[in-house]
Amino acid sequence: MTSAAARRRRSAREAALARVVEQGLLGPEQPLLGLLDVDGIRSSVDALTAAFGDTPVLHTFAAKACGLVPVLRLLADAGMGCEVASPGELEQALAAGFTPERLVLDSPAKTVEELRYALARGIAVNVDNFQELARIDAIVAERPATGPIGIRVNPQVGAGTIGAMSTATTTSKFGIALRDPGAVEAVVEAFARRPWLNRLHAHVGSQGCPLSLIAAGLRATYELAEHVNAVLGRRQITGLDIGGGLPVNFAADEDDPTFADHVAELREAVPELLDGRYELVTEFGRSLLAKNGTIASLVEYTKSAGGRRIAITHAGAQVATRTVFMPEAWPLRVGAFDAHGRPKRTPEEIQDVAGPCCFAGDLTAVGRPLPLLEPGDVVALYDTGAYYFSSHFAYNSLPRPAVYGYRVVDDEVRLAIVREAQTVREVVLESGAAHVHALVDLGSATSSGYPSEHDRPEPGEVAV
Ligand SMILES: *Cc1c(COP(=O)(O)O)cnc(C)c1O
């Protein structure tokens, strides 16, 4: 059974695909783009907010899932905060208009500079380890922090089905490993000595982690907070940042599991978490954006090799990095559309769908039954709104594609540019064009490598 929400998602996506082809935004000159469903994003935020009901929560969006400023702006407008984990993400969030009290800075590798910046502005910081805590001691000694400061813990509840996405394993690189000898005592001690520490943070998993595992990790985190407050005889821990990590269904348009499923699991495993005594913060990423994004590519060529049909598209490892390198863990649904961007209804045949990168494994689907693809057709990769076109991988110096947001209003598709396509000139400039002579000059004191000074281009002056 398909829900009304899934039907809307699909019909809006199909309307948008036809529209970008009709408008020539997707075509021979721009054979690849990303699409975002604006109403879908808003309804994902609504579903998250509704799931927590009356419990006071600051819902932040994990910027790494889709670090595009207009997307962050949309989420700010929908009432969210933002979780950032690098200077770039922090600046993107500020550019999107998030105020400091709606930001959370995570990251296992914060520099002194980043810590100073965040603490001076009252941005919430989650400390990853005791060395980082010592740095904060030094900064706070000069100037007291105004925002919340928490310690990230790793409840070590175990892994999900994707090792690289499992943050709560015994040997995970994140947070203070709670089950290690002496760890709980060390955390209690840290709070006892620092009255300005007032939060615990846990992000238990991501894609591939069952809801029960996430709930078990948050139960351990809640119990630690109660323990710390009991030992100290005061409610020093006032906030719990419970991370993100709700997995996404890559097999259908349906949201499954839902935010409501997640909260139901929490109510079962750790009901006290939601009773309002702790200020909660969430940090969802994939579950808010993934199903609201699509990669669209033209089919450039088709061929047959060893009996297998192959469609060569412009969407490969540069935009679908995880799927290409870990196809079992990150399978994507593929849609076949004709040259007008309308669904192809011809009989299905087994095909591979390949990308443009120059390595043999650059395939987004292998042995997939699809209507037979032809040059000029359009291929869509579904559920790619998080960690796909927004997390570009610069292999083969392929440019970042344009991204458009869409809404369907009264059967009419409205489009808005989110990000322009990177130009080839930008690719060249970003690859050190300003230093074109640097290595030749380093190798020879006398020769520039050019027959005469006249032939030597100015730095940054590159024919593209
Ligand atoms: C990546 C990350 C998130 C978001 O994870 P999703 O699986 O996208 O929900 C939240 N918090 C932290 C600390 C993260 O590293």
The ligand as a Tripos MOL2 file, in Angstrom:
@<TRIPOS>MOLECULE
LIG
   15    15     1     0     0
SMALL
NO_CHARGES

@<TRIPOS>ATOM
      1 C1         26.5410   12.5430   10.8040 C.3       1 LIG1
      2 C2         26.0820   12.9700   12.1380 C.ar      1 LIG1
      3 C3         24.7330   13.2020   12.3640 C.ar      1 LIG1
      4 C4         23.6690   12.9410   11.3260 C.3       1 LIG1
      5 O1         23.5460   11.5860   11.0070 O.3       1 LIG1
      6 P1         22.3820   11.0910   10.0490 P.3       1 LIG1
      7 O2         22.6190    9.6200    9.9380 O.co2     1 LIG1
      8 O3         22.5210   11.7910    8.7570 O.co2     1 LIG1
      9 O4         21.0800   11.4080   10.7190 O.co2     1 LIG1
     10 C5         24.3570   13.6740   13.6030 C.ar      1 LIG1
     11 N1         25.2690   13.9040   14.5760 N.ar      1 LIG1
     12 C6         26.5840   13.6840   14.3920 C.ar      1 LIG1
     13 C7         27.5270   13.9690   15.4790 C.3       1 LIG1
     14 C8         27.0370   13.2000   13.1700 C.ar      1 LIG1
     15 O5         28.3330   12.9610   12.9910 O.3       1 LIG1
@<TRIPOS>BOND
     1     1     2 1
     2     2     3 ar
     3     2    14 ar
     4     3     4 1
     5     3    10 ar
     6     4     5 1
     7     5     6 1
     8     6     7 2
     9     6     8 1
    10     6     9 1
    11    10    11 ar
    12    11    12 ar
    13    12    13 1
    14    12    14 ar
    15    14    15 1
@<TRIPOS>SUBSTRUCTURE
     1 LIG1         1 GROUP 0 **** ****
